[in-house]
């Protein structure tokens, strides 16, 4: 069923797909792309492929991860955009999704890149992406002077939208999970804190 969400032309996993026909960009809802969700599903698939080996599914996961990073990464200011219309049209939803960058897509990317580095046997592109995502996380999101917790919401230029580090949606979940999973993957690769 996840393959129905894979846009093979753009190498991303879309939010919505028809249960038979798959991806369609005819309507606004079918064009909604959330890089964080696509990246998160990619690493879920990589986990699944460790339990039930499937070369085709692993290839989709790695393609979706790379495509999501390439499409979702802000080349000017860094970080992942929260949501976008895959065809570049205006978003149907113009709330926080239209301009802010959130903490959790970066956590998903940190772990997904570490895991991709592991399952690919050390492909250098995943190390480059990991270093890029890591640098953004610790330069922009992490409040080192305020105890190390991450800001939840950044402006497009990467400055904090507010000083809040928790709230209705940002709880104690994504950051520690990502860091723990990334550390475990690094340890399996025999590199620990060296990545």
C-alpha positions as CSV (number, residue, x, y, z in Angstrom):
1,X,0.0,0.0,0.0
2,X,2.9,2.4,0.7
3,X,4.0,2.1,-2.9
4,X,0.7,3.8,-4.0
5,X,2.0,6.9,-2.2
6,X,5.4,6.9,-4.0
7,X,5.7,9.5,-6.8
8,X,8.3,7.8,-8.9
9,X,8.8,10.9,-11.1
10,X,9.7,13.1,-8.1
11,X,11.1,10.3,-5.8
12,X,8.9,11.3,-2.8
13,X,6.1,9.8,-0.8
14,X,2.9,11.9,-1.1
15,X,0.4,12.5,1.7
16,X,-2.5,11.3,-0.2
17,X,-3.0,8.6,-2.8
18,X,-6.0,6.8,-4.4
19,X,-6.3,3.2,-3.1
20,X,-6.1,1.8,-6.7
21,X,-4.6,4.5,-9.0
22,X,-2.0,5.8,-6.5
23,X,-0.6,9.3,-6.7
24,X,-2.6,12.0,-8.6
25,X,-1.8,15.7,-8.7
26,X,-5.1,16.8,-10.2
27,X,-6.5,18.2,-6.9
28,X,-4.8,20.3,-4.2
29,X,-5.0,17.5,-1.6
30,X,-3.2,15.2,-4.0
31,X,-0.3,17.7,-4.4
32,X,0.4,18.1,-0.7
33,X,3.9,17.0,0.1
34,X,5.3,17.0,3.6
35,X,9.0,16.2,3.5
36,X,9.1,15.2,7.2
37,X,6.4,12.6,6.7
38,X,8.0,11.2,3.6
39,X,11.4,11.0,5.4
40,X,9.7,9.3,8.4
41,X,8.0,6.7,6.3
42,X,11.3,6.1,4.4
43,X,13.0,5.1,7.7
44,X,10.0,3.0,8.7
45,X,10.4,1.1,5.5
46,X,14.1,0.7,6.1
47,X,13.3,-0.9,9.4
48,X,10.7,-3.1,7.8
49,X,13.2,-4.3,5.2
50,X,15.6,-5.3,8.0
51,X,12.9,-7.6,9.4
52,X,11.5,-8.7,6.0
53,X,14.1,-8.2,3.3
54,X,12.7,-6.6,0.2
55,X,15.1,-5.0,-2.2
56,X,12.3,-3.1,-4.1
57,X,10.9,-1.6,-1.0
58,X,14.3,-0.6,0.3
59,X,15.0,1.1,-3.0
60,X,11.8,3.0,-2.8
61,X,12.7,4.0,0.8
62,X,16.2,5.3,-0.2
63,X,14.8,7.1,-3.3
64,X,12.1,8.7,-1.2
65,X,14.6,9.8,1.4
66,X,16.9,11.4,-1.1
67,X,14.1,12.9,-3.1
68,X,12.5,14.4,0.1
69,X,15.7,15.9,1.2
70,X,16.5,17.4,-2.2
71,X,12.9,18.8,-2.7
72,X,12.3,19.8,0.9
73,X,15.6,21.3,1.8
74,X,15.7,25.1,1.7
75,X,18.8,25.9,-0.3
76,X,19.0,29.5,0.8
77,X,18.5,29.2,4.6
78,X,18.8,25.5,5.3
79,X,16.3,23.3,7.0
80,X,13.3,21.5,5.7
81,X,10.2,23.2,4.6
82,X,7.2,21.9,6.5
83,X,4.8,21.4,3.6
84,X,4.6,22.3,0.0
85,X,2.5,21.9,-3.1
86,X,4.5,19.4,-5.2
87,X,3.8,21.3,-8.4
88,X,4.7,24.7,-6.8
89,X,1.1,26.0,-6.6
90,X,-0.2,27.8,-3.6
91,X,-0.9,25.6,-0.6
92,X,-4.5,24.9,0.2
93,X,-3.6,25.3,3.9
94,X,-1.8,28.6,4.7
95,X,-1.4,28.3,8.4
96,X,2.0,27.6,10.1
97,X,2.7,25.1,7.3
98,X,3.1,27.9,4.8
99,X,6.2,29.5,6.3
100,X,7.6,28.0,9.5
101,X,10.2,25.3,9.8
102,X,9.5,22.8,12.6
103,X,11.7,20.7,14.8
104,X,10.3,17.2,14.0
105,X,11.2,16.9,10.3
106,X,14.8,17.6,11.2
107,X,14.7,14.8,13.8
108,X,13.3,12.4,11.2
109,X,16.0,13.4,8.8
110,X,18.8,13.0,11.3
111,X,17.8,9.4,12.0
112,X,16.9,8.6,8.4
113,X,20.3,9.7,7.1
114,X,22.1,7.7,9.8
115,X,20.1,4.6,9.0
116,X,20.5,5.1,5.3
117,X,24.3,5.4,5.8
118,X,24.1,2.1,7.7
119,X,21.9,0.1,5.2
120,X,23.8,1.4,2.2
121,X,27.1,0.2,3.5
122,X,28.5,3.8,4.0
123,X,27.3,5.6,0.8
124,X,29.0,9.0,1.1
125,X,25.9,10.9,0.0
126,X,24.1,9.9,3.2
127,X,27.1,11.1,5.3
128,X,27.0,14.5,3.4
129,X,23.2,14.8,4.1
130,X,23.7,13.7,7.7
131,X,26.3,16.4,8.3
132,X,24.1,19.0,6.6
133,X,21.0,18.1,8.7
134,X,23.1,17.8,11.9
135,X,24.7,21.3,11.4
136,X,21.3,22.9,10.9
137,X,19.8,21.1,13.9
138,X,22.6,22.3,16.2
139,X,23.1,25.7,14.8
140,X,19.4,26.7,14.5
141,X,17.1,24.4,16.6
142,X,19.2,23.5,19.6
143,X,19.2,26.1,22.4
144,X,22.6,25.3,23.8
145,X,22.5,28.3,26.2
146,X,19.0,27.3,27.4
147,X,19.7,23.7,28.4
148,X,20.0,22.1,25.0
149,X,16.3,21.6,24.2
150,X,15.2,22.4,20.7
151,X,13.0,25.3,19.6
152,X,9.8,24.0,18.0
153,X,9.2,26.6,15.4
154,X,11.6,28.7,13.3
155,X,11.0,31.4,10.8
156,X,12.0,30.7,7.2
157,X,15.4,32.3,7.8
158,X,16.1,29.9,10.7
159,X,15.6,32.3,13.6
160,X,13.3,31.2,16.4
161,X,9.7,32.1,16.0
162,X,9.3,32.1,19.7
163,X,11.2,30.9,22.8
164,X,8.7,28.1,23.5
165,X,10.3,24.6,23.5
166,X,7.1,22.7,24.3
167,X,3.4,23.0,23.8
168,X,0.3,21.4,22.4
169,X,2.3,19.6,19.6
170,X,5.9,19.7,20.6
171,X,6.4,17.3,23.4
172,X,9.1,15.0,24.7
173,X,9.2,12.5,21.8
174,X,10.8,13.4,18.5
175,X,14.2,14.7,19.7
176,X,15.1,11.9,22.1
177,X,13.8,9.2,19.8
178,X,15.8,10.5,16.9
179,X,19.0,10.9,18.9
180,X,18.6,7.5,20.6
181,X,17.9,5.7,17.2
182,X,20.7,7.6,15.5
183,X,23.2,6.7,18.3
184,X,22.2,3.0,18.1
185,X,22.6,3.0,14.3
186,X,26.0,4.7,14.7
187,X,27.1,2.1,17.2
188,X,26.0,-0.7,14.9
189,X,28.3,1.0,12.3
190,X,31.1,1.0,14.8
191,X,31.5,4.7,14.8
192,X,29.6,5.9,17.9
193,X,29.9,9.6,18.2
194,X,32.3,10.0,15.2
195,X,29.6,10.6,12.6
